[in-house]
Amino acid sequence: WRGIFFDGPQSDQNPDGDEIPVWFVYVGDEEAEPTDTVYKLHSFTAAEALAKRMAQDRRLELIHEASPA
């Protein structure tokens, strides 16, 4: 089994050292371990759109565990 995982926000830092939120989108296995590229986005809206597109294109279940910052 594989699915598209969308989670966050988690804390990251920009080049100035300021704390900023980050969201992750990736294909994962039954234990939510990434099986391919992990996409790191700084916009909830963009990350959500990517997750939905990936789920539709790959015909995989979307596991949406993210929330806006």
TIVO-2410 file (N, C-alpha, C; in nm, 3 decimals):
# residues 69
REC num residu      c1      c2      c3 atome chaine
REC   1      W   0.082  -0.118   0.000     N      A
REC   1      W   0.000   0.000   0.000    CA      A
REC   1      W   0.087   0.125   0.000     C      A
REC   2      R   0.042   0.225  -0.076     N      A
REC   2      R   0.109   0.356  -0.077    CA      A
REC   2      R   0.001   0.463  -0.078     C      A
REC   3      G   0.034   0.579  -0.025     N      A
REC   3      G  -0.058   0.691  -0.024    CA      A
REC   3      G   0.019   0.822  -0.031     C      A
REC   4      I  -0.055   0.930  -0.053     N      A
REC   4      I   0.004   1.064  -0.054    CA      A
REC   4      I  -0.016   1.123   0.085     C      A
REC   5      F   0.093   1.161   0.149     N      A
REC   5      F   0.087   1.218   0.282    CA      A
REC   5      F   0.110   1.369   0.275     C      A
REC   6      F   0.027   1.443   0.347     N      A
REC   6      F   0.036   1.589   0.355    CA      A
REC   6      F   0.031   1.624   0.502     C      A
REC   7      D   0.144   1.673   0.556     N      A
REC   7      D   0.142   1.709   0.698    CA      A
REC   7      D   0.221   1.837   0.726     C      A
REC   8      G   0.201   1.889   0.843     N      A
REC   8      G   0.264   2.013   0.887    CA      A
REC   8      G   0.159   2.101   0.952     C      A
REC   9      P   0.193   2.217   0.995     N      A
REC   9      P   0.324   2.278   0.974    CA      A
REC   9      P   0.425   2.233   1.078     C      A
REC  10      Q   0.550   2.235   1.034     N      A
REC  10      Q   0.662   2.215   1.124    CA      A
REC  10      Q   0.747   2.341   1.117     C      A
REC  11      S   0.835   2.357   1.212     N      A
REC  11      S   0.916   2.477   1.220    CA      A
REC  11      S   1.041   2.465   1.133     C      A
REC  12      D   1.070   2.571   1.059     N      A
REC  12      D   1.189   2.579   0.977    CA      A
REC  12      D   1.248   2.719   0.994     C      A
REC  13      Q   1.362   2.745   0.936     N      A
REC  13      Q   1.421   2.878   0.943    CA      A
REC  13      Q   1.451   2.929   0.803     C      A
REC  14      N   1.426   3.059   0.782     N      A
REC  14      N   1.462   3.121   0.656    CA      A
REC  14      N   1.609   3.163   0.662     C      A
REC  15      P   1.667   3.215   0.553     N      A
REC  15      P   1.808   3.253   0.554    CA      A
REC  15      P   1.845   3.358   0.661     C      A
REC  16      D   1.748   3.438   0.703     N      A
REC  16      D   1.773   3.538   0.807    CA      A
REC  16      D   1.767   3.480   0.948     C      A
REC  17      G   1.732   3.352   0.959     N      A
REC  17      G   1.723   3.288   1.089    CA      A
REC  17      G   1.587   3.299   1.155     C      A
REC  18      D   1.490   3.358   1.083     N      A
REC  18      D   1.353   3.370   1.137    CA      A
REC  18      D   1.283   3.236   1.128     C      A
REC  19      E   1.198   3.208   1.225     N      A
REC  19      E   1.122   3.083   1.226    CA      A
REC  19      E   1.003   3.097   1.131     C      A
REC  20      I   0.987   2.998   1.042     N      A
REC  20      I   0.877   2.998   0.946    CA      A
REC  20      I   0.816   2.858   0.940     C      A
REC  21      P   0.687   2.849   0.904     N      A
REC  21      P   0.623   2.717   0.894    CA      A
REC  21      P   0.657   2.649   0.761     C      A
REC  22      V   0.659   2.517   0.764     N      A
REC  22      V   0.684   2.438   0.644    CA      A
REC  22      V   0.591   2.317   0.644     C      A
REC  23      W   0.544   2.278   0.525     N      A
REC  23      W   0.457   2.163   0.508    CA      A
REC  23      W   0.526   2.062   0.418     C      A
REC  24      F   0.496   1.934   0.438     N      A
REC  24      F   0.558   1.826   0.361    CA      A
REC  24      F   0.452   1.747   0.285     C      A
REC  25      V   0.486   1.711   0.162     N      A
REC  25      V   0.400   1.628   0.077    CA      A
REC  25      V   0.490   1.518   0.019     C      A
REC  26      Y   0.445   1.392   0.032     N      A
REC  26      Y   0.526   1.282  -0.019    CA      A
REC  26      Y   0.442   1.156  -0.037     C      A
REC  27      V   0.496   1.066  -0.119     N      A
REC  27      V   0.438   0.932  -0.132    CA      A
REC  27      V   0.499   0.850  -0.019     C      A
REC  28      G   0.412   0.783   0.057     N      A
REC  28      G   0.460   0.704   0.169    CA      A
REC  28      G   0.398   0.566   0.173     C      A
REC  29      D   0.460   0.480   0.252     N      A
REC  29      D   0.411   0.343   0.268    CA      A
REC  29      D   0.311   0.334   0.384     C      A
REC  30      E   0.274   0.212   0.420     N      A
REC  30      E   0.172   0.192   0.524    CA      A
REC  30      E   0.217   0.244   0.660     C      A
REC  31      E   0.346   0.268   0.678     N      A
REC  31      E   0.396   0.323   0.805    CA      A
REC  31      E   0.430   0.471   0.794     C      A
REC  32      A   0.380   0.534   0.687     N      A
REC  32      A   0.399   0.677   0.659    CA      A
REC  32      A   0.545   0.713   0.636     C      A
REC  33      E   0.625   0.614   0.593     N      A
REC  33      E   0.765   0.639   0.559    CA      A
REC  33      E   0.773   0.679   0.411     C      A
REC  34      P   0.845   0.786   0.379     N      A
REC  34      P   0.856   0.828   0.239    CA      A
REC  34      P   0.919   0.719   0.151     C      A
REC  35      T   0.863   0.703   0.030     N      A
REC  35      T   0.916   0.606  -0.065    CA      A
REC  35      T   0.978   0.675  -0.185     C      A
REC  36      D   0.972   0.808  -0.188     N      A
REC  36      D   1.020   0.885  -0.302    CA      A
REC  36      D   1.057   1.025  -0.253     C      A
REC  37      T   1.056   1.122  -0.341     N      A
REC  37      T   1.090   1.260  -0.308    CA      A
REC  37      T   0.995   1.317  -0.203     C      A
REC  38      V   1.050   1.391  -0.107     N      A
REC  38      V   0.970   1.463  -0.008    CA      A
REC  38      V   0.971   1.610  -0.048     C      A
REC  39      Y   0.853   1.663  -0.075     N      A
REC  39      Y   0.840   1.803  -0.115    CA      A
REC  39      Y   0.818   1.889   0.009     C      A
REC  40      K   0.895   1.995   0.021     N      A
REC  40      K   0.891   2.085   0.136    CA      A
REC  40      K   0.843   2.221   0.085     C      A
REC  41      L   0.725   2.264   0.132     N      A
REC  41      L   0.667   2.389   0.084    CA      A
REC  41      L   0.642   2.485   0.199     C      A
REC  42      H   0.651   2.613   0.169     N      A
REC  42      H   0.633   2.716   0.270    CA      A
REC  42      H   0.495   2.782   0.263     C      A
REC  43      S   0.406   2.725   0.183     N      A
REC  43      S   0.268   2.775   0.169    CA      A
REC  43      S   0.171   2.658   0.188     C      A
REC  44      F   0.079   2.673   0.283     N      A
REC  44      F  -0.022   2.569   0.305    CA      A
REC  44      F  -0.103   2.546   0.178     C      A
REC  45      T  -0.146   2.655   0.114     N      A
REC  45      T  -0.231   2.645  -0.006    CA      A
REC  45      T  -0.159   2.571  -0.118     C      A
REC  46      A  -0.034   2.606  -0.141     N      A
REC  46      A   0.044   2.539  -0.247    CA      A
REC  46      A   0.067   2.392  -0.213     C      A
REC  47      A   0.098   2.363  -0.088     N      A
REC  47      A   0.121   2.225  -0.046    CA      A
REC  47      A  -0.006   2.142  -0.060     C      A
REC  48      E  -0.119   2.198  -0.021     N      A
REC  48      E  -0.246   2.127  -0.032    CA      A
REC  48      E  -0.279   2.099  -0.178     C      A
REC  49      A  -0.258   2.197  -0.265     N      A
REC  49      A  -0.285   2.179  -0.408    CA      A
REC  49      A  -0.195   2.070  -0.466     C      A
REC  50      L  -0.067   2.069  -0.429     N      A
REC  50      L   0.026   1.966  -0.476    CA      A
REC  50      L  -0.019   1.829  -0.429     C      A
REC  51      A  -0.055   1.816  -0.303     N      A
REC  51      A  -0.098   1.688  -0.248    CA      A
REC  51      A  -0.222   1.635  -0.321     C      A
REC  52      K  -0.317   1.721  -0.346     N      A
REC  52      K  -0.439   1.679  -0.418    CA      A
REC  52      K  -0.408   1.636  -0.561     C      A
REC  53      R  -0.321   1.713  -0.629     N      A
REC  53      R  -0.282   1.677  -0.766    CA      A
REC  53      R  -0.209   1.544  -0.770     C      A
REC  54      M  -0.116   1.525  -0.676     N      A
REC  54      M  -0.041   1.399  -0.673    CA      A
REC  54      M  -0.133   1.280  -0.648     C      A
REC  55      A  -0.227   1.296  -0.556     N      A
REC  55      A  -0.321   1.187  -0.525    CA      A
REC  55      A  -0.406   1.153  -0.647     C      A
REC  56      Q  -0.452   1.257  -0.716     N      A
REC  56      Q  -0.535   1.234  -0.834    CA      A
REC  56      Q  -0.454   1.172  -0.948     C      A
REC  57      D  -0.336   1.230  -0.976     N      A
REC  57      D  -0.253   1.181  -1.087    CA      A
REC  57      D  -0.207   1.037  -1.065     C      A
REC  58      R  -0.172   1.003  -0.942     N      A
REC  58      R  -0.119   0.870  -0.913    CA      A
REC  58      R  -0.226   0.773  -0.864     C      A
REC  59      R  -0.349   0.824  -0.851     N      A
REC  59      R  -0.462   0.743  -0.806    CA      A
REC  59      R  -0.433   0.676  -0.672     C      A
REC  60      L  -0.383   0.760  -0.577     N      A
REC  60      L  -0.353   0.713  -0.444    CA      A
REC  60      L  -0.437   0.788  -0.342     C      A
REC  61      E  -0.460   0.727  -0.227     N      A
REC  61      E  -0.535   0.789  -0.120    CA      A
REC  61      E  -0.455   0.907  -0.063     C      A
REC  62      L  -0.526   1.017  -0.034     N      A
REC  62      L  -0.463   1.135   0.027    CA      A
REC  62      L  -0.483   1.128   0.177     C      A
REC  63      I  -0.373   1.129   0.251     N      A
REC  63      I  -0.376   1.131   0.397    CA      A
REC  63      I  -0.344   1.275   0.437     C      A
REC  64      H  -0.448   1.351   0.466     N      A
REC  64      H  -0.438   1.497   0.492    CA      A
REC  64      H  -0.432   1.518   0.643     C      A
REC  65      E  -0.312   1.540   0.696     N      A
REC  65      E  -0.294   1.562   0.839    CA      A
REC  65      E  -0.238   1.699   0.869     C      A
REC  66      A  -0.245   1.789   0.771     N      A
REC  66      A  -0.189   1.924   0.785    CA      A
REC  66      A  -0.296   2.023   0.829     C      A
REC  67      S  -0.249   2.133   0.882     N      A
REC  67      S  -0.337   2.244   0.917    CA      A
REC  67      S  -0.267   2.374   0.880     C      A
REC  68      P  -0.344   2.479   0.852     N      A
REC  68      P  -0.281   2.608   0.823    CA      A
REC  68      P  -0.201   2.655   0.945     C      A
REC  69      A  -0.105   2.740   0.920     N      A
REC  69      A  -0.015   2.787   1.028    CA      A
REC  69      A  -0.086   2.863   1.136     C      A
***
